[in-house]
Amino acid sequence: MLSQFFPHIKEKPLSERVQSRDAFIYLDRTMWFFGWTEPENKRWDLHYKLWATFLTLLVFILLPISVCVEYIHRFKTFSAGEFLNSIQIGVNMLGSSFKSYFTMMGHKKIQKAKMSLDKLDKRCLRDEEKSIVCRHVALGNLCYIFYHISYSTFLVTNFLSFIIKRIHAWRMYFPYVDSEKQFYISSIAEVILMGAAVFMDLCTDVCPLISMLMARCHISLLKQRLRNLRLEPGRTEDEYLEELTDCVRDHRLILDYVDALRSVLSGTIFVQFLLIGTVLGLSMINLMFFSSFSTGVGTAIFMFCVSMETFPFCYLCNMIIDDCQEMADSLFQSDWTSADRRYKSTLVYFLHNLQHPITLTAGGVFPICMQTNLTMVKLAFSVVTVVKQFNLAEKFQ
């Protein structure tokens, strides 16, 4: 049923031409709306840049300032639950600004990476390979839709759970607007601004995931080609060598693809690693000590969304590391013993390169993997433990 509204989440038949870059269709549309890409018609270039500048100033600068000014003006009127709900969003929003900046500035690198995907697509000649690409393209678009629904659910749930109590969900300051007397006007303005921030954050979270998903797609295809080396009888040694050389080129293209994205992914995930423990810790305190059932649902969904910002990507990076090891095993286990000297020397060189797995680091500091993710998440439990041991929650109730 969902595919009726979002047709690109359904695997296309082989009769339709599908490219790896099609996995970014829904993501590209959202990024285009925020002004992070380029207009199709160059005559609208100035208008597009003005729109991008307006949204950037509004979400990256004015929105955080609005939240901070509200803290200063009306700090004494905050309840503990309101403050924690606001601060957990505010901290995540601050990190989102940095993540959005890295993604926006990395647009040209992302486009360069997609050119590598186009070259890799040309190697997909068999129906089996094309089917794998179609499956991963559909999965990439499904990831975007899943995140979009999850983030939208948080936005709507959190907004409604507070507004039915006539309480502001995020507490922002608007000049010349009395947030108490003009409650609904200020609340609508809040949800519009927060919606823009949430969907910008969505782009920065989904972009790394889809990018590495397509990298794993072509790693899987290369792994299968390595298993099939020298299995076709009747071919000459020159043809076998050319087949191996093509696999070397494929591996080089995959490395070029990841290298083009490395700086964009590194900065984005580094910011998220720094924030995830603090944000989850604040959310857990809010959920355990200060939330009612209705506000607790919104907080729980927020915690789920924050966890989804790093967990799937780190898990995917672990899978890619395992795939790289399997690629080396597949090459070594291929039928190379009867090959000539040229083939064996090329194979040894290639095998040496395959033994270096594709890894990413966050900010050049943290390796991006499940172990790092779990280490950062443990900080949230440490924050809750400190609050419980010192009975800090009771002092604010």
Salt bridges, closest charged atoms under 4 A:
ASP28 OD2 - LYS114 NZ 2.84
GLU38 OE1 - LYS42 NZ 3.79
ASP45 OD2 - LYS49 NZ 3.23
GLU70 OE2 - ARG171 NE 3.26
GLU82 OE2 - ARG171 NH1 3.39
ASP118 OD2 - ARG21 NH2 2.78
ASP121 OD1 - HIS218 NE2 3.52
GLU128 OE1 - ARG126 NH1 3.07
GLU129 OE2 - ARG126 NH2 3.54
GLU129 OE2 - ARG225 NE 2.93
GLU190 OE2 - HIS168 ND1 3.18
ASP201 OD1 - LYS99 NZ 2.91
ASP205 OD1 - LYS99 NZ 2.85
GLU232 OE1 - ARG235 NH1 3.67
GLU237 OE1 - ARG230 NH1 3.17
ASP238 OD1 - ARG342 NH2 2.44
GLU239 OE1 - ARG235 NE 3.92
GLU242 OE2 - ARG249 NH1 3.54
GLU243 OE1 - ARG235 NH1 3.79
ASP246 OD2 - ARG123 NH1 3.95
ASP246 OD1 - ARG249 NH1 2.68
ASP250 OD2 - ARG123 NE 2.83
ASP250 OD2 - ARG225 NH1 3.07
ASP256 OD1 - ARG252 NH2 3.21
ASP259 OD2 - ARG252 NH2 3.77
ASP259 OD1 - ARG262 NH2 2.91
GLU309 OE1 - LYS99 NZ 3.59
ASP323 OD2 - ARG216 NE 2.58
ASP323 OD1 - LYS223 NZ 3.16
GLU326 OE1 - LYS223 NZ 2.70
ASP340 OD2 - ARG342 NH2 3.64
